[in-house]
Structure formats: structure tokens, C-alpha cells
Amino acid sequence: MKRMSTLAAGLLIGAAALQYSGVASGQSDGWITLLDSSKKGDWTEVGKANWEMKDGALVADKLDDAKVLSYLVSKDSYKDFQIKAEFWVDEEANSGIFIRCDARDKIDSKICYEVNIFDKRPDPSYGTGAIVDVGKVDPMPKAAGKWNTYEITAQGSHLVVVLNGQKTVDAQDSKHNAGGPIALQYGSGVVKFRKVQIKPL
């Protein structure tokens, strides 16, 4: 009986400690908020766009140099995780969420997995909803003109993308299995991110 009560007390203390650590670090149920409607968050910018908080979203609609795309790169690295991201784009937008990047100072689809947001991509099989060169979509969903939600899961070599509740990619790939930062891209058009959260697995 004494052993059981000691075990119960230990479990209660452990649960309380977990709850406190989540509150102290701004996490909720393991989810870490990287940006929301009130704050841009802490990113390193590669390339330069006019990112700014406007009407509860992080918005960009112009590059400083038309030949150099802009990326907001996370300070921390992540290997196995889930991402939830809310975004809005216009028809001309070229954007995406890059995951498990092998470097921080030069972001592209060769050194990261690119979960694309690009309704007008010339090859639509790797457009919106796809992971470029890894997981195709057919038919390609359209994201322009509305708020959308991406749910992205990377666990080992298993990569899953869900756009607005519909699975668009379920693929196996291990090119970038070691993990790394994530990045938000601005390439063209109007791009807005209202919330980005990540949950390490």
C-alpha cells in the first residue's frame, strides 16, 4: 500500500512538473508556437522581403531583389515533428514551408524538403500540396484566395502532408533524415502566415 501511494505521489509530481514546464516555455500539449496573429516570432531571414505584421498575419508582397527569394529560417532544428500552419496566398503567390534543411544560410528544395504553395507552378504535379521532387499531387489543389491549413508530419523517412483536411502526400524518403531548421518562403504574389506551430515527436 505504501509503495502504491509513493508511486501515485511520484506520478502526480511528474505530471505537475510537465504542466509547469509547458506553461513556462510557452508550449501547449507539446506544441511550440513559432508565430501567431500577435507576433512574428524569432527567425533568421535569408534573402530579403518586406515581411511585416498586418491585420493579425505576417505578410510579404515584395522582394528587395527579384532574383533572390526570401526565407524566414527557424532558430532551432527539428528532426521528427508535426507542423500546423495557417496561410493565405493570392493566385500569383510562390511560397512554401521548407523542412529538415541541411543548412541555414542557403535554402532551396535541394537541401530541404519543400512543401509547396504554388498554384501556378508550370509542372502542377509538384505544385500546391506536393513535396517537390518527393511526393506528387494529382489533381493539384488550389490555395489562392482563402485561409488554408497545412498539417505536415515528418517521422523517420515517413513524410505526410495534409492540406485543409485532405491528405495530399504520403511518401517515404530519407535524403534529409538528420533534421534541421524549417523555413517559410516568399517568392512572389501576396503571402500571409497567421499561425505556425511545431510539435517535436
Buried (B, 14 or more C-beta within 10 A) or exposed (E): EEEEEEEEEEEEEEEEEEEEEBEEEEBEEBBBBBBBEEEBBEBEBBBBBEBEEEEEBBBBBBBEEEEEBBBBBBEEEBBBBBBBBBBBBBEBBBBBBBBBBBEBEEBBBEBBBBBBBBBBBEEBEBBBBBBBEBBBBEEBBBBBEEBBBBBBBBEEEEBBBBBBEEEBBEBEBEBBEEBBBBBBBBBBBBBBBBBBBBBBE
